[in-house]
Amino acid sequence: MKNNTKMKALLATVFAALFALFMVACSGGQASSGSASASASSASASAASASAASASASAASESASTSSASASAASASASSAATPASADVVRISTTTSVNDSGLLPYLQPYFEAATGYKWEVSSAGTGAAIQAAKDGNADALLVHSKSQEEEFISEGYATERIPFMYNYFVIVGPADDPAGIKSCATASEAFAKIAQAKQPFVSRADKSGTHTKELGLWEAAGIDPAGQEWYFETGQGMGATLTQAAERQGYTLSDKATFLSNDAKNSLTILLGESEDMKNTYSLLEVSSSKYPDNNIEGAKAFVQWMQSEEADKLIAEYGTSEYGEPLFFLM
């Protein structure tokens, strides 16, 4: 478009010059120098006018380009905003341990039949799952880190945490147990023996509830494992961490449900677990309407209420029994 404008301006200039010559020719060459000067001035004015038109078109083009850039920036900004809530879909942010166990896909059709809502599940470590809710991308949470949940409430993102089910953390490792932790009375004692024996330990290192629990056990043992040659950090979920522990024939901390449902159980074994200091509690939280009034508030309430219903209790109590001989989760 800019090239077309320049062409039009050039043609206008040529036309003005030809017109001036034509006028001189018509006067039989008798035009005075004043007339010639006037015609030249007219041609010059026409050229100036064309030049101004070209400049104006160029400015308009630059303005349009700027507007386009602004629109692109606005579009990019919008794409990073919170995912909009839907009236019939409940957005649930949960942990990888719950999701990897298969519990939510198992419960989903029963929830939808009972409430009329559908649910949309995203999973990550508890830290990332809670951050998703802070970013406006979740209506409800199902997580397992009391300290992070309480911080979430203190910051005004929820008003209540509802502990409703639990399982146990377990320390898993090679069947021959080279660090000799099987006889330990507590998890922190077991961690101390792993460090003393310099046996491989694989950490999630992802700010999840499991990672938070692991760090607490190292602290209780009086050990800082960071940077030790036997300490490996995956920065990934429980499934990937179990896989790496199996490959290294090392130890790791896992929730029992994920371990039992993971192929790593074929090369690792539970060496310590089900003590009171290894209890792993899961809580429900509704994201506050005061923070995100456009969230699916009613859908979140329906989810939290149904998860505590008799129907859900029965389903959760049975989940895992046919395959593992015991439930993967226990009700509070």
Legacy VTK file of the C-alpha trace (Angstrom):
# vtk DataFile Version 3.0
C-alpha trace
ASCII
DATASET POLYDATA
POINTS 332 float
0.000 0.000 0.000
2.898 2.342 0.781
4.414 1.716 -2.736
1.053 2.496 -4.424
0.906 5.857 -2.642
4.425 6.769 -3.821
3.516 5.834 -7.434
0.419 8.043 -7.330
2.511 10.966 -6.038
5.064 10.511 -8.852
2.345 10.418 -11.517
0.810 13.595 -10.086
4.185 15.356 -10.335
4.704 14.252 -13.966
1.177 15.322 -14.892
1.716 18.776 -13.383
4.962 19.234 -15.349
3.352 18.139 -18.634
0.435 20.474 -18.032
2.825 23.409 -17.556
4.622 22.587 -20.832
1.291 22.299 -22.609
0.284 25.776 -21.440
3.563 27.233 -22.697
3.119 25.532 -26.064
-0.435 26.856 -26.392
0.758 30.444 -25.927
3.072 29.979 -28.932
6.159 30.316 -26.836
5.106 33.928 -26.031
4.595 33.366 -22.291
6.461 35.784 -20.159
9.067 34.680 -17.716
6.511 35.520 -15.008
4.027 33.005 -16.499
6.725 30.362 -16.804
7.716 31.057 -13.258
4.102 30.719 -12.127
3.745 27.420 -13.971
6.970 26.156 -12.448
5.757 27.247 -9.057
2.498 25.399 -9.683
4.430 22.269 -10.626
6.586 22.617 -7.541
3.491 23.040 -5.375
1.966 19.937 -6.914
5.144 17.994 -6.195
5.198 19.289 -2.628
1.557 18.296 -2.239
2.322 14.814 -3.545
5.300 14.547 -1.204
3.097 15.567 1.726
0.543 12.953 0.703
3.305 10.337 0.592
4.528 11.362 4.063
0.957 11.229 5.398
0.472 7.753 3.955
3.769 6.648 5.502
2.706 8.010 8.895
-0.632 6.234 8.583
1.189 2.997 7.743
3.468 3.382 10.785
0.436 4.131 12.972
-1.296 1.004 11.687
1.864 -1.002 12.379
1.982 0.384 15.933
-1.696 -0.481 16.444
-1.025 -4.002 15.184
1.910 -4.379 17.599
-0.267 -3.121 20.459
-2.963 -5.618 19.538
-0.382 -8.430 19.461
0.918 -7.412 22.899
-2.622 -7.326 24.271
-3.282 -10.770 22.814
-0.088 -12.179 24.386
-1.042 -10.675 27.729
-4.512 -12.195 27.533
-3.108 -15.657 26.744
-1.151 -15.690 30.047
-4.199 -14.707 32.101
-6.178 -17.117 34.255
-8.173 -19.805 32.474
-11.826 -18.672 32.599
-14.186 -20.670 34.797
-17.137 -22.530 33.291
-20.521 -22.834 35.004
-20.713 -26.607 34.543
-17.015 -27.507 34.994
-15.133 -27.618 38.303
-11.385 -26.990 37.927
-9.523 -29.145 40.450
-5.830 -28.666 41.172
-4.342 -31.691 42.897
-1.089 -33.498 43.601
0.681 -35.963 41.347
0.366 -38.598 44.078
-3.445 -38.490 43.936
-3.537 -38.282 40.158
-0.929 -41.008 39.573
-2.857 -43.383 41.836
-5.833 -43.245 39.448
-8.269 -42.265 42.211
-9.837 -39.245 40.501
-10.534 -40.909 37.133
-12.157 -43.721 39.142
-14.383 -41.284 41.058
-15.208 -38.940 38.158
-18.274 -40.680 36.627
-19.876 -41.054 40.062
-19.312 -37.370 40.848
-20.761 -36.260 37.515
-23.829 -38.489 37.913
-24.460 -37.255 41.466
-23.911 -33.510 40.951
-24.388 -32.726 37.255
-20.962 -31.062 37.185
-17.968 -32.209 35.180
-14.480 -31.800 36.548
-11.220 -30.786 34.947
-8.130 -32.016 36.791
-4.606 -30.597 36.667
-1.871 -32.191 38.764
1.528 -31.081 40.019
3.483 -31.057 43.239
1.520 -29.415 46.061
3.480 -26.149 45.749
2.672 -25.841 42.043
-0.910 -27.055 42.566
-1.489 -24.308 45.141
0.160 -21.718 42.887
-2.290 -22.656 40.121
-5.136 -21.738 42.476
-3.402 -18.467 43.398
-3.201 -17.677 39.682
-6.962 -18.140 39.326
-6.717 -21.455 37.482
-8.540 -23.665 40.005
-11.863 -23.668 41.831
-10.854 -26.268 44.439
-7.736 -27.985 45.783
-6.968 -31.546 46.872
-3.439 -31.425 48.328
-1.272 -32.786 51.153
1.027 -30.236 52.756
-0.423 -28.756 55.939
2.080 -25.879 56.195
1.496 -24.762 52.600
-2.275 -25.129 52.973
-2.275 -22.983 56.120
-0.196 -20.332 54.360
-2.709 -20.385 51.478
-5.501 -19.690 53.984
-3.553 -16.975 55.838
-3.069 -15.143 52.535
-6.840 -15.068 52.025
-7.114 -17.596 49.185
-9.329 -19.974 51.207
-11.148 -19.936 54.515
-10.852 -23.576 55.586
-8.871 -26.772 55.010
-10.792 -29.994 55.431
-8.598 -33.053 56.148
-10.609 -35.996 54.831
-8.358 -38.916 53.874
-4.842 -40.190 54.421
-2.336 -42.851 53.547
1.291 -43.240 54.541
4.636 -42.130 53.282
7.033 -45.036 52.881
10.782 -45.310 52.403
11.495 -47.652 49.527
14.791 -49.080 48.353
16.606 -52.201 47.134
15.433 -55.465 48.660
18.932 -56.190 50.036
18.773 -52.862 51.948
22.509 -51.919 51.868
21.978 -49.049 54.357
20.250 -51.381 56.822
17.206 -49.196 57.501
14.576 -51.917 57.808
15.074 -52.248 61.561
14.881 -48.473 62.225
12.180 -47.244 64.587
11.682 -43.873 62.873
12.037 -42.379 59.403
14.604 -39.800 60.562
16.779 -42.619 61.948
16.523 -44.367 58.576
17.574 -41.185 56.765
20.611 -40.872 59.042
21.692 -44.432 58.192
21.285 -43.814 54.442
23.524 -40.738 54.733
26.078 -42.574 56.867
26.256 -45.437 54.349
26.415 -42.936 51.457
23.796 -44.929 49.593
21.974 -43.245 46.671
18.914 -41.262 47.701
16.650 -39.767 45.021
14.633 -36.656 45.920
11.684 -35.158 44.074
13.055 -31.648 44.780
9.850 -30.108 43.429
8.328 -28.333 46.464
5.608 -30.971 46.622
4.050 -32.291 49.819
6.301 -35.343 49.593
9.384 -33.166 49.110
8.362 -30.992 52.076
8.014 -34.138 54.208
11.429 -35.388 53.057
13.149 -32.116 53.987
11.543 -32.281 57.431
12.934 -35.771 57.969
16.460 -34.694 56.975
16.190 -31.786 59.394
15.024 -34.121 62.165
18.043 -36.320 61.437
20.364 -33.292 61.675
21.598 -33.736 58.105
21.781 -31.391 55.129
21.988 -33.663 52.054
22.241 -30.878 49.448
25.328 -31.234 47.280
26.263 -34.682 48.592
27.474 -37.065 45.883
24.942 -39.709 46.946
21.959 -37.294 46.857
20.133 -36.922 43.527
17.362 -34.420 42.720
14.891 -35.050 39.895
12.710 -31.928 40.066
9.896 -34.197 38.859
6.830 -36.030 40.119
6.631 -39.208 42.150
6.445 -41.598 39.208
9.599 -40.253 37.538
11.431 -40.154 40.879
10.570 -43.787 41.620
11.807 -44.764 38.162
15.157 -43.059 38.758
15.479 -44.609 42.230
14.904 -48.029 40.666
17.530 -47.347 37.985
20.090 -46.279 40.613
19.030 -49.010 43.038
18.719 -46.271 45.620
16.282 -45.087 48.264
13.481 -42.548 48.072
10.454 -41.319 49.988
7.100 -42.015 48.335
3.447 -42.000 49.196
2.310 -45.610 49.402
-0.486 -45.313 46.824
1.813 -44.135 44.039
4.437 -46.758 44.855
1.947 -49.620 44.739
0.574 -48.438 41.393
4.050 -47.864 39.875
6.262 -50.345 38.007
9.142 -49.450 40.353
7.623 -51.860 42.873
9.097 -54.644 40.721
12.682 -53.648 41.616
12.258 -51.723 44.899
10.523 -52.679 48.107
8.919 -50.914 51.082
11.488 -50.911 53.875
9.850 -48.540 56.358
6.384 -47.056 56.652
3.017 -46.795 58.364
4.397 -45.225 61.523
2.644 -42.185 62.987
5.391 -39.831 61.812
4.818 -41.053 58.235
1.100 -40.280 58.068
0.184 -38.434 54.867
-3.005 -36.368 55.195
-4.944 -35.006 52.209
-7.142 -31.922 52.524
-9.883 -30.236 50.500
-9.956 -26.444 50.041
-12.387 -24.207 48.179
-10.746 -21.170 46.573
-12.204 -18.002 48.127
-14.857 -16.123 46.164
-13.492 -12.851 47.577
-10.247 -13.441 45.661
-11.813 -14.844 42.510
-15.537 -13.966 42.292
-15.699 -15.339 38.734
-14.625 -18.822 39.834
-17.139 -21.664 39.803
-17.922 -21.210 43.491
-21.003 -23.443 43.525
-19.170 -26.153 41.602
-16.301 -26.061 44.118
-18.772 -26.429 46.997
-20.415 -29.377 45.235
-17.012 -31.056 44.800
-15.946 -30.596 48.425
-19.336 -31.775 49.733
-19.513 -34.810 47.455
-15.967 -35.924 48.345
-17.189 -36.166 51.963
-20.432 -37.946 51.082
-21.283 -41.533 51.997
-21.072 -42.507 48.333
-17.535 -41.126 47.960
-16.472 -42.608 51.312
-17.513 -46.077 50.175
-15.789 -45.730 46.801
-12.525 -44.442 48.325
-12.519 -47.184 50.992
-12.779 -49.839 48.270
-10.294 -48.325 45.827
-7.217 -50.529 45.438
-8.482 -53.509 47.436
-9.065 -55.797 44.463
-5.614 -55.136 42.952
-3.386 -54.568 45.993
-5.298 -56.329 48.750
-5.731 -53.074 50.672
-7.162 -49.595 50.017
-4.782 -46.950 48.703
-6.403 -44.267 50.883
-8.112 -44.298 54.259
-10.868 -41.966 55.449
-10.310 -39.658 58.406
LINES 1 333
332 0 1 2 3 4 5 6 7 8 9 10 11 12 13 14 15 16 17 18 19 20 21 22 23 24 25 26 27 28 29 30 31 32 33 34 35 36 37 38 39 40 41 42 43 44 45 46 47 48 49 50 51 52 53 54 55 56 57 58 59 60 61 62 63 64 65 66 67 68 69 70 71 72 73 74 75 76 77 78 79 80 81 82 83 84 85 86 87 88 89 90 91 92 93 94 95 96 97 98 99 100 101 102 103 104 105 106 107 108 109 110 111 112 113 114 115 116 117 118 119 120 121 122 123 124 125 126 127 128 129 130 131 132 133 134 135 136 137 138 139 140 141 142 143 144 145 146 147 148 149 150 151 152 153 154 155 156 157 158 159 160 161 162 163 164 165 166 167 168 169 170 171 172 173 174 175 176 177 178 179 180 181 182 183 184 185 186 187 188 189 190 191 192 193 194 195 196 197 198 199 200 201 202 203 204 205 206 207 208 209 210 211 212 213 214 215 216 217 218 219 220 221 222 223 224 225 226 227 228 229 230 231 232 233 234 235 236 237 238 239 240 241 242 243 244 245 246 247 248 249 250 251 252 253 254 255 256 257 258 259 260 261 262 263 264 265 266 267 268 269 270 271 272 273 274 275 276 277 278 279 280 281 282 283 284 285 286 287 288 289 290 291 292 293 294 295 296 297 298 299 300 301 302 303 304 305 306 307 308 309 310 311 312 313 314 315 316 317 318 319 320 321 322 323 324 325 326 327 328 329 330 331
